[in-house]
Amino acid sequence: MLVYLNGKFLPREQAMISVNDRGFLFGDSLYEVIRGYRGLLFEAQAHLQRLQNGLHALRLRVAEFDRLAEIAQHLLATNDLLQEDTTIYFQITRGAPFPRKHAFPAEDTPPTVYVTANKLAFNPAYLEHGVAVITVPDVRWNRCDLKTTNLLANVLANQQAHEAEAYEALFVREGFVTEGSHSNFFAVANGTLHTHPISPAILPGITRQVVLKLCHELQLHVEETPLAATQLPEASEAFLSLTSAEVLPVIKVDDKKISEGKPGEITQRLQRAFGEYVKALRKY
Ligand code: PMP
């Protein structure tokens, strides 16, 4: 298995980063994940634009930025993944200067650039049957719109979900659901589909954006307004949107079943529409 690290394609076991790396020391680092549908990089432009926006916000410059899609394609080809469903992971850190100092290193410090492509690891049974979620307080910072590798709050929340035999944890901030630990959240309440608006409180999910486009095409009204956590038990259906699962039905929130414990109708319509959208891109 070859990965890309700092200008070279090399076996994963030989890919090493320095103990001085600012991604390791400070979490001074961004990441991105693109899904590959048999060699097609899904919404690559939108994912790379989000990464570009993050680099700009962190004031990081990456010489090979324009080659990232090509590097991803090369990894798919050399690792014999062109016929597989995959995820391509990109991570960029502010390099490995010495000594350790909080402020930015010298301008000429090269960033660390890592790219790896792997088979998609997602249980498709979840798409059919739906998943349980729990709610947890949103203790994260106010720049959740940046896809940084500072994921400790997300890790702890997701572990709590795992221990409760749930798939995902929904963050609740000031009484409103923001998003999941690694997904965006949609719910139908009082007959209207809701999702949190784009703001520093959520990651602007690429899947979320595709779902909104599909809603528009299907003439499904969506309100980009946050849902109060107190409305969750009354939701008639709910789902998560995320790169690895597209549209993932939610059938239980904490101890309360949603849509009688089965994927809801709107959710299933969007799942089908998503499938068609991908199929059309793959030009069957
Ligand atoms: N929110 C968070 C916190 C995430 O980590 C993710 C997945 N990266 C998402 C939302 C969904 O984003 P996307 O649809 O781009 O995968």
Residues whose N, C-alpha, C, O or C-beta is under 5 A from the ligand:
A	BS01	PMP	E179 G180 S181 H182 S183 N184 L203 P204 G205 I206 T207 R208 S241 L242 T243
